[in-house]
Amino acid sequence: MIRETYSTEETYAFAKELADKAHPGEVYALIGDLGVGKTVFTQGFAAGLGITEPVNSPTFTILKIYEEGKYPFYHFDVYRIGDVDEMDEIGYEDCFYGDGVSMVEWADLIKEIMPENTHRIVIRKDMAKGTDYRSISVDEPE
């Protein structure tokens, strides 16, 4: 599925809509260049899970856990991971295979440990269509 959005509000709303269909144990890989809107997407997704506290990228902490929504929400930002083995120290398996929903920004950097049934979301800009335009591709797991 591909969704085109023309504002941060539309990107947020689409992610919120997608979260309505999320289930415990699901993992979402969020891929896109710097400044493409991964955090806005994650904020909308978190809102769709019923999370009301501020959601920001955990760039320096790697993982932030939100427990107030309908499911625990595990938000990873692995941009600064130097080695995939660092994920073991964080306890990623407890999140990926637990009772919550995981969102992994920059998931392509740790693709070797991503579960087979991961939902892959790729966000792209196209400046020819405007500065706020985004093409959001969502691949369901096989």
N, C-alpha and C positions, 0 to 999 in steps of 0.2 A: 504494500500500500504506500502511496506517495501523497503527502498533503503539502500544499503550498500555503504559506502564510505571508502576510504583508505588514505585520506589526508584531511587537513583542507581546501585546495582549492576545493576538491570535495564536501565537506559538504557545503561550501559557495556557490558553483555553484548550488547545488541542492536547497538550500533555495531561491536563486535568481530566479530559474526556478519556484518554487512554488509561489513566490510573483507575477509573471506575471499573475497568475490566480485569484489573490485576488480581492475582491470587498469591497466597503465601507460598514461598519457595521459588518464586519467579525471579529471574535475573535479567536486567536490561543493560545492554552495552551501549553507551552513548558516545558517538564518534563525530568529530568535526574539528575544524581549525580553531585557533584562538579567536575569541570574539564572535563566534558564530551563534551563540545563544544556548549553550549547553546548560548553563546555570539557570537561565529563565525557564527552560524546558523542565529542569529538575524541580524548580519551585512550583510550577504548575502541577507536576506529577504529585508532589508532596501534598499540595492543596487537595488534589483529588482523593488522596488517602485520608483526608481529614486532619492534616497537620496544620496548625495555626501559628506555631512559632516561626521566627525568621529562619529561612533556609539559605545558607551560603556555601560556596565551594570549600570543602575541607582540604585545600591545597597543601597546607603544611602539616596537618594532622592525619591526612590520608582518609580517615573514616570519621563520619559523624552519624550517630544513631539517634533516631527520633522514635519515641515509643507512644506518643499520644494519639496516633491515628488508629484506623481500624485494623491495621497490621503494623508491626515494627517496620521502620523504613531505614535501610542501611545505605547511606550515601557515601560512595567512594570517589575520590579524585586522585588518580594514580599518576598524574602528570610528573610528579617529582620522584617517582619510584626509580631507584638506580638499578635494582636487580629484583626480578620477580620473586626471589626468595624472601624479600622483605614482607610480602603479603602473608607469609606463614606467621611472622611475628605479630601481625595485626589480628590474626585469627579469622581470616576471610572465609574459611570453610564453614564456620559456625553461622556466618551470615548467608552465604550462598545456599547452604543446605539446611537452613533453619526455618523458622515459622514466620519470617517476614518477607519483604520485597527488597531486592538490592538494585541500586542504580549505580553504574560504574562509568564515570567520566574518563575519557581517554582509554577505554577498554582495549583498544588495539595494541596498547603497550604491554598488556599482560594476557594476550590471546591464548597462550599455551595453558593457562589455568582456568579459563572461562568454561563454564559448563556447556555441554553439547546443546542443551535446550534453551540457550540464551536468546532473548529477543534483541535483535540488532537494530539500533536507531542511528541513522546517519543524517546530520544536518549540514546543509550546504548553502552558501550565499551565491547570488548571481547579481552582481552590481548592475548589469544591463537592465534588470527588472526592478531596481530600486535598492536603496541602502538597507531597508527593513525586510526585504524579501528573503524568505527561507524555503528551501525544498527539504522536506522531512520525509525520509524513507524509513518505513518500519517493516522489518522482515520478521515474520513469526517463526518460531523454532519448528523444525521438521519433526 
